Amino acid sequence: MKQLILFLLFSISCTAFAYNDQVEYDSLVEKYFSSAKKYMNQKKYDSALVQFKALFKLKSTIPDDAAYYYGVNQFYRRSYKQAQQGFEKYIKLRGEKGSYFDSSVFYIAKAQCLEKGYVEAKEECTQCHGSGHSKIKCLKCKGVGKEYCSICSGSGVIISRSNMGDSYQKCYKCEGTGVTLCSVCHGTTFQEGDCPQCKGNGFIIIRKECK
């Protein structure tokens, strides 16, 4: 069973789809797709799955709608993970303009509820407001704004050694303080980076209770 699921996941991800009005499909594509929909209308979902398997094995281009119908069929077979993949594939292919976009979104939410007990949804990050970027505490100086001088290593002096003995001079870079402004944030204590709340995505995934 596990091998069958992996095969179907691989097949649908590798199949070449195309928008229905752009391609004239060959006879086998029409045959398997029509048979799959016929069995679905008869609620013979296992038989429909056999037709989808044969359809996805073809090296021909198949209609985008096949991904949606595959999702519906898997949903009613209670194979919710595979159903979601079918709907997500359709949305990826057709976007919001697809005839079955709203229906796909509905089925994805329903499948998640039945499989996990909750719905996952994207929500704009409240910290970066969707940009994915944010001012964060400088990672190099830990928000201090300063770092040990790179010339004198924080001692404030430069030691010159010779046969005549050691000589000490005030460090020219830090002027004897032993510290300089942070080379990353330049003393501001902040730096631009990925938003820590959304990890740079611009959105967070939230879980909603099933209605």
CORLIN-V971668 format. One record per residue. N is the residue number from 1. RES is the residue in three letters. PSI is psi in degrees with one decimal (NA if undefined). Layout:
N:RES:PSI  N:RES:PSI
This chain:
1:MET:-43.2  2:LYS:-39.4  3:GLN:-36.7  4:LEU:-43.7  5:ILE:-45.2  6:LEU:-38.6  7:PHE:-45.1  8:LEU:-39.9  9:LEU:-42.2  10:PHE:-41.4  11:SER:-47.5  12:ILE:-29.2  13:SER:-26.4  14:CYS:-11.3  15:THR:142.4  16:ALA:116.6  17:PHE:162.6  18:ALA:149.0  19:TYR:136.2  20:ASN:-35.4  21:ASP:-3.8  22:GLN:-15.9  23:VAL:141.9  24:GLU:114.7  25:TYR:150.5  26:ASP:170.8  27:SER:-36.1  28:LEU:-36.9  29:VAL:-48.3  30:GLU:-41.2  31:LYS:-52.6  32:TYR:-40.0  33:PHE:-43.3  34:SER:-41.1  35:SER:-40.9  36:ALA:-45.3  37:LYS:-35.0  38:LYS:-47.0  39:TYR:-34.2  40:MET:-41.1  41:ASN:-29.0  42:GLN:3.1  43:LYS:28.4  44:LYS:74.7  45:TYR:-31.7  46:ASP:-39.4  47:SER:-37.1  48:ALA:-37.3  49:LEU:-37.4  50:VAL:-40.6  51:GLN:-39.0  52:PHE:-39.2  53:LYS:-44.2  54:ALA:-37.4  55:LEU:-45.2  56:PHE:-18.7  57:LYS:-22.4  58:LEU:148.3  59:LYS:5.1  60:SER:161.0  61:THR:137.6  62:ILE:161.6  63:PRO:146.7  64:ASP:-36.8  65:ASP:-22.1  66:ALA:-34.5  67:ALA:-40.5  68:TYR:-48.4  69:TYR:-35.4  70:TYR:-42.9  71:GLY:-44.2  72:VAL:-45.1  73:ASN:-44.5  74:GLN:-32.9  75:PHE:-47.2  76:TYR:-12.5  77:ARG:-1.9  78:ARG:23.7  79:SER:76.7  80:TYR:-34.4  81:LYS:-44.0  82:GLN:-32.7  83:ALA:-45.8  84:GLN:-39.0  85:GLN:-38.9  86:GLY:-46.4  87:PHE:-40.1  88:GLU:-35.6  89:LYS:-43.5  90:TYR:-45.2  91:ILE:-38.7  92:LYS:-37.8  93:LEU:-43.0  94:ARG:-19.8  95:GLY:-161.3  96:GLU:-16.2  97:LYS:-8.9  98:GLY:143.8  99:SER:-29.5  100:TYR:22.2  101:PHE:-53.4  102:ASP:-41.0  103:SER:-38.5  104:SER:-43.8  105:VAL:-43.0  106:PHE:-47.6  107:TYR:-37.0  108:ILE:-46.2  109:ALA:-42.1  110:LYS:-42.2  111:ALA:-41.1  112:GLN:-39.9  113:CYS:-45.2  114:LEU:-31.1  115:GLU:-43.2  116:LYS:-19.9  117:GLY:3.2  118:TYR:167.1  119:VAL:134.0  120:GLU:132.8  121:ALA:149.2  122:LYS:137.9  123:GLU:136.7  124:GLU:134.9  125:CYS:130.1  126:THR:-17.0  127:GLN:-44.1  128:CYS:-2.2  129:HIS:37.5  130:GLY:-5.4  131:SER:-26.6  132:GLY:-7.1  133:HIS:152.6  134:SER:155.0  135:LYS:122.9  136:ILE:159.9  137:LYS:132.2  138:CYS:128.0  139:LEU:-25.6  140:LYS:-49.1  141:CYS:2.4  142:LYS:29.5  143:GLY:8.4  144:VAL:-35.0  145:GLY:-5.1  146:LYS:162.2  147:GLU:161.7  148:TYR:141.4  149:CYS:133.9  150:SER:-14.8  151:ILE:-48.7  152:CYS:3.0  153:SER:27.9  154:GLY:-1.6  155:SER:-25.0  156:GLY:-7.0  157:VAL:155.7  158:ILE:125.2  159:ILE:125.8  160:SER:122.4  161:ARG:137.7  162:SER:176.0  163:ASN:-21.5  164:MET:-1.8  165:GLY:179.1  166:ASP:144.2  167:SER:147.2  168:TYR:131.8  169:GLN:147.4  170:LYS:132.1  171:CYS:129.1  172:TYR:-23.2  173:LYS:-46.7  174:CYS:-0.4  175:GLU:36.3  176:GLY:-0.5  177:THR:-24.1  178:GLY:-6.4  179:VAL:154.0  180:THR:169.6  181:LEU:146.3  182:CYS:133.1  183:SER:-12.7  184:VAL:-54.2  185:CYS:-8.9  186:HIS:34.9  187:GLY:-4.7  188:THR:-18.7  189:THR:-4.5  190:PHE:159.8  191:GLN:156.1  192:GLU:136.1  193:GLY:-177.0  194:ASP:138.3  195:CYS:126.2  196:PRO:-22.7  197:GLN:-42.9  198:CYS:3.8  199:LYS:29.1  200:GLY:1.9  201:ASN:-26.3  202:GLY:-8.0  203:PHE:161.9  204:ILE:153.4  205:ILE:121.9  206:ILE:156.5  207:ARG:128.0  208:LYS:144.7  209:GLU:144.3  210:CYS:139.1  211:LYS:NA
